[in-house]
Amino acid sequence: MPSPLDGPRHPQARGDRPKQLVVLLHGYGADGQDLIGLAPYLARSLPEAAFVAPNAPEPCDMSPMGRQWFAIDLDDPARASGDPKQMVERYGAMGSRADAVAPLLHAFLDRERDRHGLEDRDMALIGFSQGTMLSLHVGLRRAAPLAGIVGFSGALLGGETLAQEITSPTPIQLIHGDSDEMVPALAMFHAVGALGHAGLPVGFHVSPGTGHGIAPDGIEVATAFLGSVFSGRLTATAGISTAL
């Protein structure tokens, strides 16, 4: 049995106990330290939120010092292809890999939720790249809806069957750089279409001149989105505006 997930934490800035929890899921070849650095910036607008960034369960195949949520074939020619059909097929095929690690993340979320005396509606996920893939895959299949999901520079896995598998409709904000060569921005637009077709409220933001990373304007969009979902101003039954 794999060990339970754990990783670096950043406590709430105000109060004896947090009223919200933000879980940050890092990308392929990184670890929790890569994203916990966002917490101080987000905490300025979310002072009652605690933050945790679990380390993925496996050593990374391509970078042994880092971690991976599941294996990825970086030599796959479809990765950098501009062909939408190839891209959809490639990410669709990763769905079973996300299924394999999903129980570990569900257990981690349950444990962290109960540890702080919170409900699922008090938690949000932020993913980067492979962490976005897992955030969408797991977050929409919880027993109860989360407050929201933010996905940076990622993709949707198994979008063709998503509508039949959603158990917890949740507001989603996707953010992507227009110069991303690792995960093309086309992947975000495919995700927006599939999520919207499944009836989910989803917004998108494109960071100009940004590659496979997180730009300041993206952090601003994510912060505003989290403030809206945690305050109840934005729910799974309310629309999200799009932005370019």
C-alpha positions in Angstrom: 0.0 0.0 0.0 1.4 3.5 -0.9 2.0 5.8 2.1 -0.6 8.4 2.9 0.0 11.7 1.1 1.6 14.6 3.0 3.5 17.8 2.2 4.3 21.4 3.2 1.7 23.6 4.9 1.0 27.3 5.4 -1.4 28.1 8.2 -4.2 30.6 8.2 -3.3 34.2 8.8 -6.2 34.9 11.0 -8.1 33.0 13.7 -7.4 30.0 15.9 -8.6 27.5 13.2 -9.1 27.9 9.4 -12.5 28.4 7.9 -11.3 27.3 4.5 -8.7 24.9 3.1 -6.8 25.3 -0.2 -5.0 22.1 -1.5 -2.4 22.8 -4.1 -1.4 19.9 -6.4 2.0 20.3 -8.1 3.0 19.3 -11.6 5.0 16.4 -13.1 8.6 16.3 -11.8 8.1 18.8 -8.9 6.8 18.4 -5.3 4.7 20.3 -2.8 7.4 22.9 -2.2 6.9 24.1 -5.8 3.4 25.4 -5.2 3.2 26.1 -1.4 5.0 29.3 -2.3 1.7 30.6 -3.7 0.1 30.5 -0.3 1.5 33.8 1.1 0.1 35.7 -1.9 -3.3 34.0 -1.8 -3.5 34.4 2.0 -3.5 38.2 1.6 -7.1 37.9 0.3 -7.9 34.7 2.0 -6.7 35.2 5.6 -8.9 32.5 7.1 -7.7 29.8 4.7 -5.1 27.2 5.5 -2.9 25.8 2.6 -1.4 22.4 2.0 0.6 21.1 -0.9 0.9 17.2 -0.8 3.8 15.5 -2.5 2.7 13.1 -5.3 3.1 9.4 -4.3 5.7 8.3 -6.9 9.3 9.3 -7.8 9.3 11.0 -11.2 10.3 8.7 -14.1 12.2 11.6 -15.8 13.4 13.5 -12.8 14.1 11.2 -9.8 14.4 14.2 -7.4 10.8 15.2 -8.2 7.5 13.4 -7.9 4.7 12.3 -10.3 1.0 11.7 -9.8 1.2 9.1 -12.6 3.5 8.3 -15.5 3.6 10.4 -18.6 5.3 9.6 -21.9 7.1 12.8 -22.8 8.3 11.3 -26.0 4.8 10.8 -27.3 4.6 12.8 -30.6 1.0 13.7 -29.8 2.2 15.8 -26.8 3.3 18.7 -28.9 1.0 18.1 -31.8 -1.4 20.8 -32.9 -3.9 18.2 -34.0 -6.9 18.5 -31.7 -7.9 14.8 -32.3 -4.5 13.5 -31.3 -4.5 15.8 -28.2 -7.9 14.6 -27.1 -6.9 10.9 -27.6 -3.7 11.4 -25.6 -5.3 13.0 -22.6 -8.3 10.6 -22.8 -5.9 7.7 -22.5 -4.5 9.1 -19.2 -7.8 8.8 -17.4 -7.1 5.3 -16.1 -3.8 6.5 -14.7 -5.6 9.2 -12.8 -8.1 6.6 -11.6 -5.3 4.6 -10.0 -4.1 7.5 -7.8 -7.5 9.0 -7.1 -8.2 7.0 -3.9 -5.0 8.3 -2.3 -6.0 11.9 -3.0 -9.6 11.3 -1.9 -8.3 9.9 1.4 -6.0 12.9 1.8 -8.8 15.4 1.2 -11.0 13.5 3.7 -8.3 13.5 6.3 -7.4 17.2 5.9 -11.1 18.2 5.9 -11.8 16.3 9.1 -8.6 17.5 10.8 -9.8 21.0 10.5 -13.5 20.3 11.2 -14.5 21.5 7.7 -16.9 20.4 5.0 -16.1 19.7 1.4 -17.7 23.0 0.5 -15.0 24.7 2.5 -12.2 23.3 0.4 -10.8 24.3 -3.0 -8.2 22.6 -5.2 -5.5 24.4 -7.2 -3.6 22.4 -9.7 -0.6 23.1 -12.0 -0.1 21.0 -15.1 -0.4 17.3 -14.1 -1.9 18.6 -10.8 -4.6 20.3 -12.8 -5.4 17.0 -14.6 -5.8 15.3 -11.2 -7.7 18.2 -9.6 -10.4 18.0 -12.3 -10.4 14.2 -12.3 -10.9 13.9 -8.6 -12.6 17.1 -7.6 -15.6 16.4 -9.9 -16.0 12.9 -8.5 -16.2 13.7 -4.8 -19.1 12.5 -2.6 -19.9 16.2 -2.1 -19.1 19.3 -4.1 -15.9 21.3 -3.3 -16.0 25.1 -3.2 -14.1 25.4 -6.5 -11.2 24.1 -8.7 -8.5 26.3 -10.2 -6.4 24.7 -13.0 -3.2 26.3 -14.3 -1.6 25.0 -17.5 -3.3 21.7 -17.5 -5.8 19.5 -19.4 -9.0 17.5 -18.9 -8.6 13.7 -18.9 -11.5 11.6 -20.2 -13.7 14.4 -21.2 -15.8 12.2 -23.4 -17.3 10.3 -20.4 -17.2 13.2 -17.9 -20.9 14.0 -18.1 -21.9 10.5 -17.0 -19.2 10.4 -14.2 -19.7 13.7 -12.4 -20.9 13.3 -8.9 -20.1 16.8 -7.5 -20.7 19.8 -9.8 -18.1 22.4 -8.8 -17.2 25.9 -10.2 -14.0 25.8 -12.2 -11.5 28.5 -13.3 -8.9 27.5 -15.9 -5.8 29.6 -16.6 -3.2 29.0 -19.3 -0.3 30.8 -20.9 -0.7 31.4 -24.7 3.0 30.4 -25.3 2.9 27.1 -23.4 4.8 24.5 -25.4 4.5 21.7 -22.8 0.7 21.6 -22.6 -0.7 23.7 -25.4 -3.4 26.3 -24.7 -5.6 24.3 -27.0 -5.9 21.8 -24.2 -7.6 24.5 -22.0 -10.1 25.4 -24.7 -10.9 21.7 -25.2 -11.4 21.4 -21.4 -13.7 24.5 -21.3 -15.8 23.0 -24.1 -16.1 19.6 -22.5 -16.8 20.9 -19.0 -19.4 23.4 -20.3 -21.1 20.6 -22.3 -21.3 18.6 -19.1 -23.2 21.5 -17.5 -20.4 22.8 -15.3 -19.8 26.5 -14.7 -16.3 27.1 -16.1 -14.3 30.2 -16.8 -11.0 30.7 -18.6 -8.2 33.2 -18.6 -5.3 33.4 -21.0 -2.0 34.9 -19.7 -0.3 36.6 -22.6 3.4 35.9 -23.3 3.4 33.1 -20.7 4.8 29.6 -21.2 4.3 26.6 -19.0 4.1 28.6 -15.7 2.0 30.8 -13.6 2.0 34.6 -14.3 1.0 37.4 -11.9 -2.2 38.0 -13.8 -3.1 34.3 -13.4 -2.6 34.6 -9.6 -4.9 37.6 -9.5 -7.6 35.7 -11.4 -7.3 32.7 -9.2 -7.4 34.8 -6.0 -10.6 36.6 -7.2 -12.2 33.2 -8.1 -11.4 31.7 -4.7 -12.8 34.7 -2.9 -16.0 34.3 -4.9 -16.5 30.6 -4.3 -15.6 30.8 -0.6 -18.0 33.7 0.0 -20.8 31.9 -1.8 -21.1 34.5 -4.5 -20.2 31.9 -7.1 -21.6 28.4 -6.9 -22.1 25.4 -9.3 -25.5 26.8 -10.4 -24.0 30.3 -11.2 -22.2 31.2 -14.4 -18.6 32.3 -14.6 -17.5 35.0 -17.0 -14.7 34.2 -19.4 -11.7 36.3 -20.1 -8.9 36.5 -22.6 
